[in-house]
Amino acid sequence: MTTPATDQTADHPDHPDQDVRVAVRTIDATPEQIFALLADPSRHHETEPGEWVRDSVEANPEPITAVGQTFAVKMHQASLGGDYTMVNRVTDFVAGRTIGWAPGMLSRSGRVTEGGHTWRYDLEPDGAGTRVTLTYDWRAMSQATRDWMPSGMPPFPPHYLDASLAALDRAVTATPPA
């Protein structure tokens, strides 16, 4: 049984900081099923509750298997000038349990500059399902980057992480076409 996400930022004992948002949802799938989707850059957009994250830059990207790997995704946000590419460096990886990355942008010279924020998913078996904890952390973001963000930090509304977990839930539990 799927339980709705709950934003636990304010009372999460591991993240009392205001520069961290946390949401939790139990999904009716195994950790391995959920992890397989999260580790596949070509399905990254399926965790997006809107249209910000688009397709993988590579047509058939390799699955994420280790810390240090990078994967690139096409993005779109009007307030940031439209289309752009994010290059994500894997920061956390425990097969079937934890995956996280630090987004960065390519400069004109081809250098990746990380923005000081991270996304992390922690998966924990919970009965017949999996308790998924999604953490967005921008504590390492410079003040200059914060000031550059048109809508401030975080660049999405409070319910965004809940909606992201709902999108992940739909993607992982959807019945494949026959």
C-alpha positions in Angstrom: 0.0 0.0 0.0 1.4 3.4 -1.0 1.4 6.1 1.7 1.5 9.7 0.7 4.7 11.7 1.0 5.1 14.0 4.0 7.5 16.8 4.1 9.5 16.2 7.3 12.0 19.0 6.9 11.0 20.9 10.0 11.0 18.0 12.4 13.5 15.6 10.8 16.1 14.9 13.5 18.9 14.5 10.9 18.2 17.7 9.1 17.1 20.6 11.4 18.7 23.0 9.0 16.5 25.3 6.9 18.7 24.6 3.9 17.5 21.0 3.7 14.1 19.6 2.6 13.1 16.0 3.2 10.1 14.1 2.1 9.2 10.5 2.9 6.8 8.1 1.1 6.2 4.4 1.3 5.9 2.9 -2.2 4.4 -0.5 -3.0 7.5 -1.9 -4.7 10.8 -3.4 -3.6 13.9 -1.3 -3.0 15.5 -3.0 -6.0 12.7 -2.0 -8.3 12.8 1.6 -7.2 16.6 1.7 -7.2 16.7 0.4 -10.8 14.6 3.3 -11.9 16.7 5.9 -10.0 19.9 4.4 -11.3 18.8 4.7 -14.9 19.5 8.2 -16.3 17.1 7.6 -19.2 14.2 7.4 -16.7 15.3 10.3 -14.5 12.6 12.5 -15.9 10.0 10.1 -14.6 10.7 11.4 -11.0 9.9 14.9 -12.1 6.5 16.2 -11.1 6.5 18.8 -13.9 8.5 19.4 -17.0 11.7 20.7 -15.6 13.8 17.5 -16.1 13.7 16.3 -19.7 15.5 13.4 -21.3 19.0 12.0 -20.8 21.6 13.6 -22.9 22.8 10.2 -24.0 20.4 8.0 -26.0 21.2 4.8 -24.1 23.1 5.8 -21.0 24.8 3.2 -18.8 23.2 2.6 -15.4 24.6 4.4 -12.4 26.9 1.9 -10.5 29.3 3.9 -8.4 30.2 7.1 -6.6 32.0 9.5 -9.0 30.1 8.6 -12.1 28.4 11.4 -14.0 25.2 11.5 -16.0 23.8 14.4 -18.0 20.1 15.4 -18.4 18.4 17.9 -20.5 16.5 20.5 -18.5 14.1 23.4 -19.1 13.1 26.3 -16.9 11.9 29.6 -18.3 13.3 31.6 -15.4 16.8 30.2 -16.1 16.7 31.0 -19.8 14.9 28.0 -21.2 16.8 24.8 -22.2 20.1 23.8 -20.5 22.0 20.7 -19.5 22.8 19.5 -15.9 25.8 17.2 -15.4 25.2 15.2 -12.2 28.1 13.7 -10.2 27.1 10.7 -8.2 28.0 11.4 -4.5 26.3 8.5 -2.7 25.8 4.9 -3.9 24.8 1.8 -2.0 23.3 -0.6 -4.5 19.6 -1.1 -3.8 19.6 1.4 -0.9 21.1 4.8 -1.5 21.7 7.0 -4.5 22.6 10.7 -4.6 24.1 13.3 -6.9 25.4 16.8 -7.0 24.1 18.8 -10.1 26.4 20.9 -12.0 26.4 23.0 -15.2 28.7 23.0 -18.1 30.6 26.2 -18.7 31.4 27.4 -22.3 34.9 25.9 -21.8 33.3 22.4 -21.0 34.1 22.6 -17.3 31.5 21.3 -14.9 30.7 23.7 -12.0 28.6 22.2 -9.2 26.0 24.4 -7.6 26.5 23.3 -4.0 23.2 21.3 -3.8 22.5 17.6 -3.7 19.6 15.2 -4.3 19.6 11.9 -2.3 17.2 8.9 -2.2 17.4 6.4 0.7 15.4 3.2 0.4 14.4 1.1 3.3 12.2 -2.1 3.2 8.9 -1.4 4.9 6.6 -4.4 5.0 5.7 -5.3 1.5 6.9 -1.9 0.2 9.8 0.5 0.5 10.1 3.7 2.6 11.7 6.2 0.3 13.3 9.3 1.8 14.1 12.1 -0.6 16.5 14.8 0.6 17.3 18.0 -1.2 20.3 19.8 0.5 21.7 23.2 -0.5 23.8 23.9 2.6 27.0 24.0 0.5 25.6 26.5 -2.0 27.5 29.8 -2.1 25.8 33.0 -1.4 26.6 34.1 -5.0 24.7 31.1 -6.4 21.8 31.7 -4.1 21.6 35.3 -5.2 21.7 34.2 -8.9 18.7 32.0 -8.5 15.7 34.0 -9.8 13.2 32.5 -7.4 15.6 32.0 -4.4 16.3 28.7 -2.7 15.0 26.2 -3.1 13.9 26.9 -6.6 10.6 25.1 -6.2 7.6 25.2 -3.9 7.4 23.3 -0.5 5.3 20.5 -1.9 7.7 19.7 -4.8 9.5 16.8 -3.0 6.1 15.2 -2.1 5.1 15.6 -5.8 8.4 14.1 -6.9 7.9 11.0 -4.7 4.4 10.7 -6.1 5.8 10.8 -9.6 8.4 8.1 -8.7 5.6 6.0 -7.2 3.6 6.2 -10.4 6.6 5.4 -12.5 7.7 2.4 -10.6 4.2 0.9 -9.9 2.7 1.6 -13.4 1.6 -1.6 -15.2 3.8 -1.9 -18.3 1.8 -2.1 -21.6 1.0 -5.6 -22.8 
